[in-house]
Amino acid sequence: MIGLATKLGTPLVDSTVRARTCILADGEGGGRLTVELYASAPGFVADQVRDLMERAHQICAYSRALRGDAVVTLMVG
């Protein structure tokens, strides 16, 4: 998210991203990952942070690796 914000001309300072990962039963005897990502960025309003998160989620290597196999929820706060 920091790299993307810098490329967009809005550098982040003191931003934080926390992840909560769970494994839930998938109904087939296995499990499925769910990930909640929480981001905060002092000096930015929630809509700006959410927009950065959504854009970063499209290009992030971890997000691409999980796409289709995990439920990922983006949260501001």
C-alpha positions as CSV (number, residue, x, y, z in Angstrom):
1,M,0.0,0.0,0.0
2,I,2.9,2.4,0.8
3,G,4.5,1.8,-2.6
4,L,1.2,2.4,-4.4
5,A,0.5,5.6,-2.4
6,T,3.9,6.9,-3.3
7,K,3.4,6.2,-7.0
8,L,0.1,8.1,-6.8
9,G,1.8,11.1,-5.2
10,T,0.2,10.6,-1.8
11,P,2.9,9.1,0.4
12,L,1.8,7.3,3.6
13,V,3.5,8.0,6.9
14,D,2.8,5.9,10.0
15,S,0.3,3.7,8.2
16,T,-0.6,0.2,9.6
17,V,-2.0,-2.9,8.1
18,R,-3.1,-5.7,10.3
19,A,-4.3,-9.1,9.2
20,R,-6.7,-11.6,10.9
21,T,-6.6,-15.0,9.3
22,C,-8.9,-17.9,10.1
23,I,-9.5,-21.3,8.7
24,L,-13.2,-22.2,8.4
25,A,-14.7,-25.6,7.6
26,D,-15.6,-25.8,3.9
27,G,-18.3,-28.4,4.1
28,E,-16.2,-30.9,2.3
29,G,-14.1,-32.1,5.2
30,G,-11.4,-29.5,4.6
31,G,-10.9,-25.8,5.4
32,R,-11.0,-22.5,3.7
33,L,-8.9,-19.4,4.5
34,T,-10.6,-16.1,5.4
35,V,-8.5,-13.0,5.8
36,E,-9.6,-9.6,7.2
37,L,-7.2,-6.8,6.4
38,Y,-7.4,-3.7,8.6
39,A,-5.6,-0.5,7.5
40,S,-5.2,2.9,9.0
41,A,-3.4,5.9,7.7
42,P,-3.2,9.1,9.8
43,G,-4.1,12.1,7.8
44,F,-6.3,10.2,5.3
45,V,-10.1,9.9,5.4
46,A,-11.6,6.4,5.4
47,D,-12.6,6.6,1.7
48,Q,-9.0,7.4,0.7
49,V,-7.7,4.5,2.7
50,R,-10.3,2.1,1.3
51,D,-9.5,3.2,-2.2
52,L,-5.7,2.6,-1.6
53,M,-6.5,-0.8,-0.1
54,E,-8.6,-1.9,-3.0
55,R,-6.0,-0.8,-5.6
56,A,-3.2,-2.4,-3.6
57,H,-5.2,-5.6,-3.3
58,Q,-5.3,-5.9,-7.1
59,I,-1.5,-5.8,-7.5
60,C,-0.2,-7.3,-4.2
61,A,1.6,-10.7,-4.7
62,Y,0.0,-12.2,-1.5
63,S,-3.5,-11.0,-2.7
64,R,-2.9,-12.5,-6.1
65,A,-1.8,-15.8,-4.6
66,L,-5.0,-16.0,-2.5
67,R,-7.4,-14.9,-5.1
68,G,-10.0,-17.5,-5.7
69,D,-8.9,-19.6,-2.8
70,A,-9.6,-17.3,0.2
71,V,-12.2,-14.8,1.2
72,V,-10.5,-11.5,1.7
73,T,-12.3,-8.6,3.4
74,L,-10.8,-5.1,3.4
75,M,-11.5,-2.9,6.5
76,V,-10.5,0.6,7.4
77,G,-9.7,1.2,11.0
